[in-house]
Amino acid sequence: MGQSFKDLLTWQRAIELTIAVYKATAEYPDSERFGLTGQMRRAAVSVASNIAEGYGRSTKGEYMLFLGHARGSCSEVETQIVISKTLEFGTSTNLDLAEKLCNDVGRLLGGLMKSVRPQQPSVPQSLRGPQRQVSVAGEVSPSVPSRHRSIEHP
């Protein structure tokens, strides 16, 4: 990893997203100060904050957990932008910029999570052995099609 979370493009874009959300919500009605305005701002701040907190954690597992929280907060902001547009709060210019940044951050988070996730060694099919199927009722059967909906287990 780099020297600081501040070196991460994902974190930098999340900061831009937060600023865009603050600018967009500054135009919202005063009646939304403790409603959508506050919720959007908290969620936007949460994206960059979770990236930073995860970066400072001890293990990759903890880092992934916080990146997952950041992705959830990003989805929350995206949803709130849709609600804002539907209610015609703010200007479309500011909301469109926030939406674009939200999409960028979501994409970047996915890539960052993929790069942090431990790589599973690929096991060739020939070494995997026979597949078993477990029906919804929990019955184990050989790899033979069944009339019951089933899920595969190695």
Helices and strands as residue ranges (DSSP letters): G 5-7, H 9-25, G 30-32, H 36-55, H 60-86, H 92-116, H 125-128, E 132-135, E 140-142, E 150-153
